[in-house]
Amino acid sequence: MADGKKKPAGFIPAPLLPLTDSGSVNFRLLEKQVDYLVKEGADGLFLSGTTGEGAWISTGQKAD
């Protein structure tokens, strides 16, 4: 690309955001999911992507 920026390419899945029963982010399951996706060849991750979480999770949860 002329501007020197790389265009996203390859396998870039949008992982689901696992939550506990109380609504907190379940980091244990999130780590397990990310490890699996990377092991299977993900070239990147589309966080808060097409699964809809971005619209309803809090700013604090996004920061975590």
ZIMOLIN-V859301 format. One record per residue. N is the residue number from 1. RES is the residue in one small letter. OMEGA is omega in degrees with one decimal (NA if undefined). Layout:
# ZIMOLIN-V859301
n:N res:RES omega:OMEGA
n:N res:RES omega:OMEGA
This chain:
# ZIMOLIN-V859301
n:1 res:m omega:-174.3
n:2 res:a omega:-176.8
n:3 res:d omega:177.5
n:4 res:g omega:178.9
n:5 res:k omega:178.4
n:6 res:k omega:176.5
n:7 res:k omega:178.0
n:8 res:p omega:-179.7
n:9 res:a omega:176.5
n:10 res:g omega:-177.4
n:11 res:f omega:-178.2
n:12 res:i omega:-177.5
n:13 res:p omega:174.5
n:14 res:a omega:-177.5
n:15 res:p omega:174.8
n:16 res:l omega:178.0
n:17 res:l omega:-179.4
n:18 res:p omega:179.5
n:19 res:l omega:173.3
n:20 res:t omega:177.8
n:21 res:d omega:-179.8
n:22 res:s omega:177.3
n:23 res:g omega:177.2
n:24 res:s omega:176.5
n:25 res:v omega:177.6
n:26 res:n omega:-174.5
n:27 res:f omega:178.2
n:28 res:r omega:178.6
n:29 res:l omega:177.9
n:30 res:l omega:178.5
n:31 res:e omega:178.8
n:32 res:k omega:179.6
n:33 res:q omega:-179.8
n:34 res:v omega:177.9
n:35 res:d omega:179.3
n:36 res:y omega:-178.6
n:37 res:l omega:178.3
n:38 res:v omega:178.6
n:39 res:k omega:-178.0
n:40 res:e omega:171.3
n:41 res:g omega:178.1
n:42 res:a omega:178.6
n:43 res:d omega:179.3
n:44 res:g omega:177.7
n:45 res:l omega:179.9
n:46 res:f omega:-175.8
n:47 res:l omega:-175.9
n:48 res:s omega:-174.5
n:49 res:g omega:-169.5
n:50 res:t omega:-179.0
n:51 res:t omega:172.4
n:52 res:g omega:-176.9
n:53 res:e omega:-176.3
n:54 res:g omega:-177.9
n:55 res:a omega:-173.9
n:56 res:w omega:176.5
n:57 res:i omega:-177.0
n:58 res:s omega:176.2
n:59 res:t omega:177.9
n:60 res:g omega:178.5
n:61 res:q omega:177.9
n:62 res:k omega:-179.1
n:63 res:a omega:179.2
n:64 res:d omega:NA
